[in-house]
Amino acid sequence: MLFVMISPLLPAQCVADAREAGAMPDDSRLAGKWSGMVDQPGGEISSYTIVMTLESSGGGTVDYPDLKCGGTLTRIRSEGEYFFYRERIAYGKEACIDGGTVRLRLQGGKLELYWFESATIARALLNAEKQAVKSEARPADCISCTAAYDQENSACAMNISDLKARAKCRDDAVNALRKCLSGCRN
C-alpha cells in the first residue's frame, strides 16, 4: 500500500517556460489512455491496477481503482526517450503517496512506467486503451475538480448520519471527481 508523503510541486510557470524553451517536447506518442498492473515490491499491496490518461500538452490524470485513489500528472522534463511527470493525488490521499515522480518510456507499443518517491518504487508495463485525448476540449482546471470534491466529501461527512448513505455519498463524490479529472486542464 502506498503511504501519504508530501513533496513540492514544480510551479506551473516553470513548466510553461521549459516547454517554450524547447526543453520539453510535445510528444503525442504518449497521448491516450493507458492501463495495466503495477508491481510495488515490499508494499502492503504489491500489485494493483493503474489507469492513466496522458495529453500531448504534458498533462494527464491517473487512477488507482484498487486503492481508491488518483489525481493529476504534470510533465516536468524529458531526457532522451524518458518523460518525467509529477503525480498529485487528489482523492484517496490516505491510501496513496502524494507527489511521486513518474518516469515513462515507450517500448514496443507499450508504455514502461517507473514510479518513485523516497525509498518507495513501483513498476508497470501499460497497454494503450484508445486514441489520443485532445486537450483543447477540456472544460475545467483540475484544481476546481479537487475543490468541488473536497466540498462534496465534507458535506457527506457533516450532513449524513446513516453510514450506508454516507458511503454512497462519498462514492458519488469520488466518481464525480474522476469524471471531472478526466476532462480537466492542468
Wavefront OBJ file of the C-alpha trace (Angstrom):
o trace
v 0.000 0.000 0.000
v 1.240 3.478 -0.713
v 1.694 5.811 2.239
v 0.989 9.549 2.167
v 4.049 11.761 1.805
v 4.022 15.356 0.555
v 6.678 16.774 -1.757
v 6.907 20.142 -3.538
v 5.365 20.633 -6.960
v 7.231 22.387 -9.756
v 5.430 25.714 -10.363
v 3.241 25.752 -13.462
v 5.042 28.806 -14.866
v 8.383 26.968 -14.766
v 6.828 24.090 -16.701
v 5.381 26.503 -19.279
v 8.732 28.308 -19.624
v 10.538 24.995 -20.160
v 8.065 23.997 -22.899
v 8.525 27.343 -24.670
v 12.300 26.981 -24.483
v 12.021 23.569 -26.171
v 13.210 21.617 -23.124
v 10.008 19.567 -23.053
v 8.841 18.442 -26.489
v 5.169 17.890 -27.244
v 5.273 14.100 -27.663
v 1.905 13.000 -28.992
v 3.043 9.339 -28.979
v 2.312 9.238 -25.230
v -1.146 10.809 -25.561
v -4.047 8.492 -24.843
v -5.396 6.153 -22.210
v -3.061 3.515 -20.766
v -3.710 0.767 -18.213
v -2.036 -2.187 -16.578
v -0.917 -3.768 -13.332
v 1.583 -2.037 -11.057
v 4.183 -4.088 -9.202
v 5.301 -2.478 -5.935
v 7.863 -4.695 -4.183
v 7.657 -4.524 -0.411
v 4.315 -2.685 -0.356
v 1.340 -3.790 1.744
v -0.437 -4.289 -1.586
v 2.221 -5.443 -4.041
v 0.074 -5.464 -7.198
v -2.745 -3.122 -8.221
v -4.405 -1.600 -11.289
v -3.464 1.752 -12.822
v -5.388 3.741 -15.451
v -3.522 6.747 -16.857
v -4.689 9.296 -19.414
v -1.973 11.479 -20.975
v -2.321 14.540 -23.167
v 0.215 15.694 -25.730
v 0.256 19.052 -23.890
v 2.029 17.448 -20.912
v -0.856 16.944 -18.508
v -2.919 13.977 -17.551
v -4.784 12.024 -14.918
v -4.051 8.844 -13.002
v -6.416 6.485 -11.216
v -5.644 3.510 -8.969
v -9.069 1.801 -8.781
v -7.912 -0.972 -6.424
v -6.506 1.592 -3.972
v -9.423 4.031 -4.444
v -7.134 6.991 -5.126
v -5.970 9.071 -8.049
v -5.162 12.543 -9.268
v -3.246 14.520 -11.857
v 0.027 14.260 -13.756
v 2.162 17.182 -14.943
v 5.163 16.632 -17.207
v 8.227 18.215 -15.597
v 11.012 17.252 -18.012
v 12.243 14.853 -20.650
v 15.621 13.187 -21.066
v 16.120 11.399 -24.360
v 13.413 8.740 -24.597
v 12.254 9.254 -20.994
v 9.461 11.588 -19.881
v 9.096 12.595 -16.228
v 5.813 13.610 -14.582
v 4.892 14.846 -11.101
v 1.910 12.966 -9.678
v -0.501 14.830 -7.364
v -3.047 12.711 -5.526
v -6.421 14.488 -5.454
v -8.595 11.857 -3.759
v -7.867 8.873 -1.543
v -4.805 10.571 -0.043
v -4.911 8.207 2.929
v -4.123 5.293 0.561
v -1.511 6.784 -1.793
v 1.685 8.802 -1.646
v 1.255 12.354 -2.943
v 3.992 13.975 -5.018
v 5.698 10.937 -6.537
v 7.682 11.125 -9.762
v 6.635 9.024 -12.740
v 9.171 8.124 -15.445
v 7.648 6.939 -18.731
v 9.172 5.435 -21.873
v 7.549 3.934 -24.948
v 8.759 0.396 -25.544
v 7.384 -1.748 -28.355
v 3.921 -0.171 -28.387
v 3.642 -0.310 -24.598
v 4.372 2.337 -22.001
v 7.013 1.464 -19.421
v 6.286 3.153 -16.080
v 8.668 3.576 -13.169
v 7.239 5.432 -10.140
v 9.389 6.625 -7.255
v 9.244 8.703 -4.081
v 11.947 8.427 -1.458
v 12.591 4.693 -0.910
v 9.278 3.573 -2.455
v 9.277 2.344 -6.056
v 6.732 0.779 -8.379
v 6.865 -0.524 -11.959
v 4.364 -1.325 -14.691
v 4.123 -2.040 -18.404
v 0.959 -0.328 -19.662
v -1.166 -1.067 -22.709
v -2.872 1.597 -24.823
v -6.666 1.649 -24.447
v -7.814 4.204 -27.007
v -6.908 7.138 -29.243
v -5.216 10.338 -28.084
v -7.086 12.748 -25.833
v -7.433 16.274 -27.205
v -6.542 18.797 -24.543
v -8.395 21.655 -26.273
v -11.764 20.199 -25.234
v -11.023 20.241 -21.503
v -13.835 22.012 -19.627
v -12.280 22.896 -16.250
v -8.974 23.237 -14.464
v -8.012 20.344 -12.180
v -7.906 22.488 -9.056
v -11.632 23.214 -9.495
v -12.247 19.442 -9.652
v -10.396 18.891 -6.388
v -12.131 21.814 -4.658
v -15.566 20.505 -5.695
v -14.649 17.050 -4.384
v -13.483 18.471 -1.053
v -16.791 20.323 -0.640
v -18.910 17.297 -1.579
v -16.913 14.935 0.637
v -17.178 17.337 3.606
v -20.929 17.671 3.046
v -21.232 13.859 3.132
v -19.452 13.673 6.480
v -21.281 16.600 8.073
v -24.826 16.144 6.785
v -25.418 12.380 6.631
v -25.505 10.261 9.764
v -26.514 6.923 8.171
v -23.262 5.071 7.407
v -24.526 3.407 4.196
v -25.891 6.698 2.860
v -22.647 8.469 3.813
v -20.584 5.807 1.994
v -22.769 6.166 -1.115
v -22.436 9.954 -0.941
v -18.627 9.635 -0.764
v -18.582 7.132 -3.643
v -20.657 9.564 -5.710
v -18.199 12.362 -4.848
v -15.233 10.200 -5.925
v -16.971 9.271 -9.190
v -17.732 12.939 -9.890
v -14.082 13.794 -9.206
v -12.844 11.062 -11.562
v -15.154 12.323 -14.290
v -14.041 15.933 -13.727
v -10.327 14.975 -13.663
v -10.690 13.058 -16.921
v -11.777 16.322 -18.556
v -9.631 18.968 -16.845
v -6.716 21.140 -17.893
v -3.662 21.149 -15.618
l 1 2 3 4 5 6 7 8 9 10 11 12 13 14 15 16 17 18 19 20 21 22 23 24 25 26 27 28 29 30 31 32 33 34 35 36 37 38 39 40 41 42 43 44 45 46 47 48 49 50 51 52 53 54 55 56 57 58 59 60 61 62 63 64 65 66 67 68 69 70 71 72 73 74 75 76 77 78 79 80 81 82 83 84 85 86 87 88 89 90 91 92 93 94 95 96 97 98 99 100 101 102 103 104 105 106 107 108 109 110 111 112 113 114 115 116 117 118 119 120 121 122 123 124 125 126 127 128 129 130 131 132 133 134 135 136 137 138 139 140 141 142 143 144 145 146 147 148 149 150 151 152 153 154 155 156 157 158 159 160 161 162 163 164 165 166 167 168 169 170 171 172 173 174 175 176 177 178 179 180 181 182 183 184 185 186
